[in-house]
Amino acid sequence: MLRCASTVVVLTLTVHTMLASSWVAAEPVNATVESVDANTGTVTVHDAQGKSVTVVVDKGVAATLAAGQTLSIDAQKGTMLVSVPARVQSVRGDAQATANAAGSAKSTRTAPAGSGTTVKPDITVTASEGSTAGAIRGRPNSSAKDLPNLVGEFSPPSENPDGEPDEVIDLSKYTMPAAARTGGTQAKGSAATIANYSHGVGSADLISRMANGLKDKEIDVALLGGQKYMVNDCLGLKVSAGKFKLKLANPEAKLDGSGALFTFTINRVDVEGLKVRLRPSANLNPCTWGGKHGVGGKVEDVKLELRIDPVLDLERCRIADPGQIRAKVRVGSLNITDVNNEIDKAAKNMFEDAVTFALQFVTSGTQSMFYNQLFQTLDDILEADCPGGTAVAGAKDTAGKVGLGATADQAATGAGGAKMLPVERDDGAADAAAAKPYTMTANPALKGRLGRIIIVYPDGLKDGSTRYDIFKAGDAKSITGDFGKAEVELMPGKYTVAVSAKKVADIEVASRQDTTLKVGRLRINAGKDTRFDVFDIDKKTKLTGDFGTSEFGLPVGTYHVQIGGSMEEVKVEDAKVTEF
């Protein structure tokens, strides 16, 4: 019987040189990698006290190391312990471990003479990982094939001419989301799957609307830099850099178990400006990688399959747990210009890996843009189907684009490395937003249907000095009110908000957003026996009045202060204190 499990294997490697004579201890020292130069094999590390040391190891070993990685150095023996992911195979009860890092070897083999690298015969399994996706974390220079549904293999810069680097995507920053689980994330008794969805017209209508909501979305895809795709040992290609766009088209949807399966067929994708390395190269050693080579071409009959199986919260009308996306990408035909046709098969794998990765994985701690857009589409439908729902299900985002942008490009990224697409400036829209008496911002902490009205005054205003009231649009009776600041949860819709009796109509509340009223502070400086009154812009509607020095909040706008029969204009600005 053949059984496989992902593990971490410890390799003992010889240190050629240690460039710090004082950094010697009786016992091995745990250290953290600071920097690596794969071209020279130089590795700088520091111990727990911050003391640094530079060691020189085999170039192939150096190429597998990365900043932040932990290892152990035995200065007296001149060896270094490095943990690498490996696959342990059990055949008829005999255990064998193999490691795919450069410089590793089978337990019965020694390194070539003069290499300066030896492998400890008794390779020790020190820890177990539940999945290959788990084993890859913390190892930036990883092979894509160690992750589900990918086939690429990492090739270090040391294999390139003169050690020339490629735009490597750090796979350790990405992970497969955990499968959805019920319990603790939804209201009691309200958990449902897509297959037993009971709101609206039912599950078939739900997935059809999801498919239509995703139609024509553009995914920004980045090739997996540093990965190689081989036909044989001397024929293949290696990714250096490249990006392309994929538009979801011809959507189909069907129920698949408790979840849903979406299929998109793209007739043609044009790819230009990709940079790859080819083997055989044009130099005297054909079984090596050549320099960067700009290529382009066309990909036809691309089929994407996406399977999701989230847990839904029917009571709160939202997703309780989105779970995983399982992606399958297949290319009908691919033609890369100026490249041996026999390499087209490897190029197909390169394309399929890049798209699968963009669809299936998320940045550690942050949802990818596609993952977020897919489940936001579903969340919008759940909200629209909720009793009294007003949302437009499947509405498109402003840019109409989703996906992992150029993952290696950090110049315009959001948290976790997900690419933030540029938004063209619309001066008219910006002016209209500025003119509104409120601002709206997304609040990730809010789930389901509710939004909030926020009233916050400039610092220093006493909480009991200003009253607010909130009315449904068109109603004269306040639905809630109090003194001081406000954080009031409400159903989506239009409201009227009064601050110091000044009413502001058409305040919008939207699901999962904070609507913040623009308010300022007016301070009246007068003697204790001096009466003042504050009127609205029409000079007729009295809002408030008192004797002496006083301060209170007001919505932004123009007002008139009356003292001793004389009236003077005053302007209240957002988040500012106006002295009178």
C-alpha positions, -999 to 999 in steps of 0.1 A, spaced: 0 0 0 13 35 -9 5 62 16 15 98 14 17 126 40 32 161 40 59 166 66 88 188 74 123 172 69 154 185 87 185 186 65 220 190 80 242 211 56 278 220 57 288 256 62 317 265 40 327 296 59 316 315 90 326 351 89 324 359 126 350 344 148 333 354 181 300 338 173 308 304 186 287 285 212 290 251 229 255 242 217 237 248 183 222 283 180 187 290 166 189 319 141 167 338 117 178 346 81 183 383 74 194 383 38 205 358 11 228 362 -19 221 331 -40 248 342 -65 276 338 -39 260 315 -14 263 342 13 236 341 41 234 366 69 215 355 101 210 368 136 204 351 169 178 358 196 200 386 210 202 403 176 239 393 171 245 388 133 268 363 115 274 357 79 279 322 66 287 308 31 269 277 19 263 259 -13 247 282 -39 219 258 -45 211 257 -8 212 295 -5 187 297 -33 162 278 -12 165 301 18 146 334 24 145 363 49 126 354 80 132 317 78 145 300 110 174 275 111 200 262 136 238 267 133 263 245 150 295 267 148 318 241 163 308 214 137 304 239 109 269 226 100 235 242 96 201 226 102 173 236 77 137 223 77 121 218 43 87 204 33 88 168 21 65 140 12 68 108 32 58 77 14 51 44 31 54 13 10 46 -20 27 55 -5 60 89 9 50 92 47 54 112 68 30 115 106 29 124 127 0 131 164 -1 129 186 -31 151 215 -19 184 221 -38 213 204 -20 191 176 -6 198 139 -14 185 104 -6 196 91 28 219 65 11 237 89 -11 265 114 -3 270 147 -20 295 150 -49 330 155 -39 340 191 -37 304 203 -34 309 213 2 274 201 11 266 169 29 232 154 38 227 138 72 220 100 66 193 98 92 168 124 79 144 131 108 107 139 105 102 167 131 66 179 125 35 169 106 14 192 84 -22 185 77 -19 196 40 6 205 14 -8 241 15 2 241 52 36 228 46 44 255 20 38 284 44 70 300 55 89 288 25 87 316 -1 107 298 -28 81 270 -32 70 248 -61 34 255 -72 29 217 -75 30 215 -36 -4 233 -37 -37 218 -48 -44 217 -85 -11 233 -96 18 217 -115 47 242 -117 80 235 -101 102 263 -85 135 271 -103 159 293 -83 178 323 -99 210 302 -96 197 282 -126 195 314 -147 224 329 -167 246 349 -143 220 343 -115 196 368 -131 165 371 -109 129 366 -120 98 383 -106 91 355 -81 56 354 -66 59 344 -29 35 315 -26 39 314 12 17 346 14 -13 327 0 -34 300 14 -65 279 5 -94 291 26 -107 266 51 -139 247 42 -171 262 55 -184 250 88 -217 254 106 -219 265 142 -210 297 159 -211 319 128 -248 321 122 -280 326 141 -292 294 158 -313 272 136 -308 294 105 -279 277 88 -285 267 52 -266 256 21 -271 268 -14 -289 236 -23 -316 241 4 -319 279 1 -355 288 7 -357 326 3 -367 343 -30 -375 318 -57 -352 291 -44 -317 277 -50 -319 274 -89 -328 311 -92 -301 320 -66 -272 305 -86 -286 318 -119 -285 353 -105 -250 347 -91 -238 336 -126 -253 367 -142 -237 389 -115 -203 376 -124 -207 378 -162 -182 400 -179 -161 405 -148 -124 409 -156 -98 390 -136 -63 404 -134 -40 374 -136 -2 373 -129 20 344 -141 37 325 -113 72 339 -116 100 315 -109 80 284 -118 92 261 -146 71 238 -168 89 210 -185 82 187 -215 114 168 -207 147 176 -190 160 197 -219 127 211 -232 104 236 -214 99 271 -202 103 291 -171 82 321 -160 101 354 -155 72 378 -154 38 386 -171 2 397 -166 -30 393 -186 -67 399 -182 -94 373 -183 -131 382 -188 -157 358 -175 -181 349 -203 -209 325 -212 -218 316 -176 -236 284 -167 -246 273 -132 -259 241 -116 -263 227 -82 -235 204 -71 -242 185 -39 -249 211 -12 -231 238 -32 -229 252 -67 -208 247 -98 -202 277 -122 -188 272 -156 -174 300 -178 -163 295 -214 -139 321 -229 -135 318 -266 -102 336 -269 -76 354 -247 -48 375 -262 -16 375 -242 12 399 -249 44 411 -232 50 379 -212 86 372 -203 98 336 -202 131 317 -203 134 288 -227 152 255 -226 170 245 -247 189 278 -247 209 293 -275 242 290 -257 268 262 -258 250 243 -231 215 238 -245 201 220 -214 202 253 -194 179 283 -192 184 312 -216 179 349 -210 145 365 -207 125 362 -239 94 384 -246 65 364 -261 29 368 -269 1 348 -285 -34 336 -282 -53 312 -259 -85 297 -272 -114 277 -258 -107 284 -221 -130 267 -197 -132 277 -160 -151 257 -134 -157 272 -99 -173 252 -71 -184 269 -39 -202 255 -9 -207 283 17 -229 282 48 -257 308 46 -274 325 76 -311 329 65 -321 348 96 -295 375 92 -297 373 53 -259 370 49 -231 345 43 -221 329 76 -190 312 62 -178 315 26 -155 285 27 -133 275 -3 -133 281 -40 -123 250 -59 -111 260 -94 -104 239 -125 -90 256 -156 -86 239 -190 -72 253 -222 -84 240 -256 -55 254 -277 -26 278 -271 -2 292 -296 29 312 -284 47 331 -312 84 324 -319 84 294 -296 89 257 -305 54 242 -309 65 213 -286 66 238 -257 29 247 -262 19 219 -238 42 234 -211 28 269 -219 -8 255 -213 2 244 -179 18 278 -172 -15 295 -182 -37 271 -163 -16 274 -131 -18 313 -132 -56 314 -136 -62 286 -110 -40 304 -85 -58 337 -90 -92 321 -86 -85 296 -58 -61 311 -33 -64 341 -10 -37 363 5 -30 353 41 -53 373 64 -70 391 35 -95 380 9 -83 382 -27 -103 406 -49 -120 378 -68 -128 358 -37 -143 390 -21 -163 399 -53 -177 364 -57 -191 362 -22 -201 399 -22 -223 390 -52 -239 362 -32 -243 384 -1 -261 411 -22 -286 385 -34 -292 372 1 -299 408 12 -322 415 -18 -342 383 -10 -346 392 27 -381 403 37 -383 440 29 -350 439 9 -342 468 -14 -307 460 -27 -300 453 -63 -287 418 -64 -255 411 -83 -247 448 -89 -213 453 -104 -185 472 -87 -173 505 -100 -143 492 -119 -161 460 -131 -129 441 -125 -118 415 -100 -88 392 -93 -53 390 -81 -35 418 -99 2 417 -107 10 399 -74 47 407 -77 40 444 -82 39 460 -47 35 496 -60 -2 498 -59 -14 470 -35 -37 469 -6 -34 449 25 -19 414 20 -6 422 -15 -39 421 -34 -38 444 -63 -59 475 -61 -72 485 -95 -68 522 -105 -100 542 -105 -104 570 -130 -112 603 -115 -148 616 -120 -147 653 -110 -185 656 -113 -191 626 -90 -165 639 -66 -182 673 -64 -216 657 -59 -202 636 -30 -186 666 -14 -219 685 -16 -238 658 4 -243 665 41 -229 631 50 -203 605 40 -206 568 35 -180 542 42 -180 504 42 -179 488 76 -166 452 74 -178 445 110 -215 449 99 -232 418 84 -265 413 68 -290 441 62 -283 468 87 -263 500 83 -255 528 108 -260 566 112 -229 581 130 -229 615 146 -195 626 161 -188 662 172 -154 680 172 -133 672 203 -142 690 235 -180 692 231 -199 681 262 -220 650 256 -251 665 271 -251 698 253 -265 687 219 -297 666 212 -302 646 180 -333 629 167 -338 605 138 -370 603 117 -382 581 89 -384 600 57 -416 620 56 -425 612 93 -429 638 120 -424 615 149 -388 607 160 -379 569 160 -350 575 182 -331 604 199 -307 613 226 -280 637 237 -244 635 226 -228 614 199 -247 586 180 -241 552 165 -275 540 155 -282 508 135 -310 511 110 -326 493 81 -315 505 46 -334 536 34 -338 573 36 -340 592 69 -341 627 83 -317 636 111 -321 666 134 -292 680 154 -300 710 177 -334 710 160 -318 716 125 -333 689 103 -313 674 74 -334 653 50 -325 624 26 -298 609 47 -291 575 31 -285 543 51 -271 513 32 -264 477 43 -230 472 59 -221 509 57 -216 538 81 -233 570 72 -216 598 90 -234 632 93 -212 662 87 -214 683 118 -194 711 134 -194 730 167 -206 765 173 -193 783 204 -211 815 215 -189 838 236 -212 861 256 -217 875 291 -239 855 315 -268 880 312 -266 883 274 -293 864 254 -286 849 220 -307 829 196 -297 808 166 -318 808 134 -317 787 103 -306 801 70 -341 816 63 -336 839 94 -371 829 106 -368 793 119 -354 795 155 -333 764 163 -319 771 198 -311 799 223 -297 806 257 -279 831 280 -241 835 283 -213 814 268 -226 782 252 -215 756 226 -234 730 207 -233 708 176 -249 717 143 -250 702 108 -227 719 83 -243 750 68 -252 787 72 -269 800 102 -277 834 118 -271 845 154 -293 871 169 -282 892 199 -299 924 211 -321 927 180 -291 924 156 -285 894 134 -252 881 119 -244 852 96 -222 824 107 -210 793 89 -205 759 105 -180 736 89 -175 698 91 -154 687 122 -144 723 130 -152 747 159 -167 780 149 -162 809 173 -188 837 176 
